[in-house]
Amino acid sequence: MDKKLLVAGSILGILGIILGAFAAHGLEKLVDANAIKSFETGVRYQLYHGFFLLILGGTSFVNLKMKNIIFYFVLAGVLCFSGSIYGLATNNLSSFDFKTIAMITPLGGLLLIIAWVVMLIGILRKQKD
């Protein structure tokens, strides 16, 4: 499980850096400043949660069952939250209207919050070593 968390955190980080560079150097001529700012918000939260998975995978302050639950909430949350923001920010570049699925963004945020709550519960339940 720890390796899965570390690999997923690394992938989220790598993709976050690539997407951040794309926002800074590729999108500026294609979308307006507000769209770039939104896109960067998606990148920032993706990177935060990549680090979250790396920290979680490198520690033992929650048990494996909780780590597994957190892993899936984070992946689903990043996909829904950051992914929908990427789509909305670049909406005019696609034939798909991402505004039709805009409610996925707050759902993704909720999933990310739940992941943090699960971690808190796991920490509080952890027996002293």
Secondary structure, DSSP 8 states (H G I E B T S, - for coil): -HHHHHHHHHHHHHHHHHHHHHHHHTSTTTS-HHHHHHHHHHHHHHHHHHHHHHHHHT--SS-HHHHHHHHHHHHHHHHHHHHHHHHHHTGGGSSS-GGGGTTHHHHHHHHHHHHHHHHHHHHHH----
